Amino acid sequence: MYLVRPADFADLPALERLAQQAGVGITNFPANRERLNDKIASSRRSLQTDVVQPGNESYLFVLVNTNSNEIVGCCGIDAMVGVDTPFYSYRIDEVVHASPQLQIHNRIPALFLCHDYSGTSRLIALVVDKAHQNPTAMSLLSRARLLFMARHPERFTKRLFAELRGENDKHGQSAFWDALGKHFFTMDFKKADYLSGVSNKHFIAELMPRYPIYVPTLPEAAQEVIGVVHEESSQSADILLNEGFEFRGYVDIFDAGPTIEARTESLHTIAQQKMGKALILTENSKGPMHLISAGHLETFRVTAASAEPQVAGLALEKITQETLSISSGSRIQWVVL
């Protein structure tokens, strides 16, 4: 079985291993021990804080293979980006160039530097060990965050977004970065990506071009990757798209990976989740697979298991209750997997 729980300092070596395996393009999960330790500390602090409305809190969760007690994945949520410094994106829009005299009317796509997502909650850092990138583990880890948000809506904004990893080659080079960002930052994509993950974002505002970038002026290779998801992130992208996220014309300023967004309350997991009591099964469950959560903030737990909905609650096998550290009658939250 798998279990999702909040990250703790003892998980740091496993998180370092996952960050190194993730490679280039996961800016919000850098392979830097000090930064990862800060993320754990921030998450623990956020879970211990009484929150009335979202601020600069962040939450980090790990995926545990309960058979071996090994950390095999992680994910997170930023309650609100852009609190200290603006959160930058490129908005894809059109610029009209027309000449009535020549009877020419052209609509030219352009990239506008903006911080439209500042003040919005963000899903971050979905990373799973390659040996465990199966549908159950991936869906459990990604959607566990949404169950947490459904349990604590006051901690997050009504709008939610996620940046999907953009296309880069086997050497970690980005055609979009090479065509644009490199000329203003005078560094390669790997270094810029790393600095963005481990330092503040002031250097982005200081160095990025202020004026619109006309897409047709970029090399064809750069144009082709605008809004394209990296093949290694396609599974996690599909999970979010099936939840109800949509692409609305925003891309990452480094690799042009797509940004997707949704109204938090309209997402499938949040809209369909139910709450009730855990009931004990006397025999093995023949019911469908469910995502089942229990606990509050620091004790929050989610697993995926077969369960049987009943009028009084959800009937669980004994091993499921043990995994969630609950007993019959405990208050739980669930949604069909």
Salt bridges, closest charged atoms under 4 A:
ASP8 OD1 - ARG44 NH1 2.98
ASP11 OD1 - ARG5 NH2 2.95
GLU16 OE1 - ARG33 NH1 2.32
GLU70 OE2 - ARG17 NH2 3.82
ASP78 OD2 - ARG122 NH2 2.75
ASP93 OD2 - ARG91 NE 3.83
GLU94 OE1 - ARG107 NE 2.84
ASP116 OD2 - ARG91 NH1 3.52
ASP129 OD2 - ARG17 NH1 2.82
GLU163 OE1 - ARG122 NH1 3.09
GLU232 OE1 - ARG165 NH1 3.43
GLU243 OE2 - ARG143 NE 2.99
GLU246 OE1 - ARG248 NH2 3.03
GLU261 OE1 - ARG159 NE 3.14
GLU261 OE1 - ARG248 NH1 3.07
